[in-house]
Amino acid sequence: MSILLWVLVIACFVLAFVALVYPIIPGIPLLWVGFLLYQFGIDRSDLPVLFWILQVLFTVFLFVADFLANSYFLKKYGSTKWGERVGMLSIIIGSFFFPPFGLLIIPFLFVFLTELLHKKEMKDAFLVAFATVISFLSSSVAKAIIQFIMVAVFLLYIFL
């Protein structure tokens, strides 16, 4: 049973990183499922309160960093509300078409067209579309780093 639980914990962690390319997968909740599987299925006494506090702080930081990166780039280049909405939706759609390239091409094209439909100049629409891609990439890098730290903290607590 312990081996099966370890396989599930590792699968949760791997899927959390796969979620960086397939945003439809709930990456952070999967990390938490992995932590909880370990805590309640493998070793009830191994993870202290400080571990859980750190993971909550990392989770909050991850969501704030993701929001701020997206908000910063889109506001800086004057995205419309429709451009922001289409950008989020097209990232999900793009994850199903030619990943990982669809994650870059489809949001760029959809946001570009949306901004043109909202009577933006071609140059401004291009900049907003480019900012959408940059915000996705920067938030993905930030998520990857924070998720790596979360897993590393977990491993440090259980092996040291």
ABEGO torsion letter per residue (X at the ends): XAAAAAAAAAAAAAAAAAAAABAABBAAAAAAAAAAAAAAAABAAABBAAAAAAAAAAAAAAAAAAAAAAAAAAAAAGBBAAAAAAAAAAAAAAAABGOAAAAAAAAAAAAAAAAAAAGBBAAAAAAAAAAAAAAAAAAAAAAAAAAAAAAAAAAAAAAX
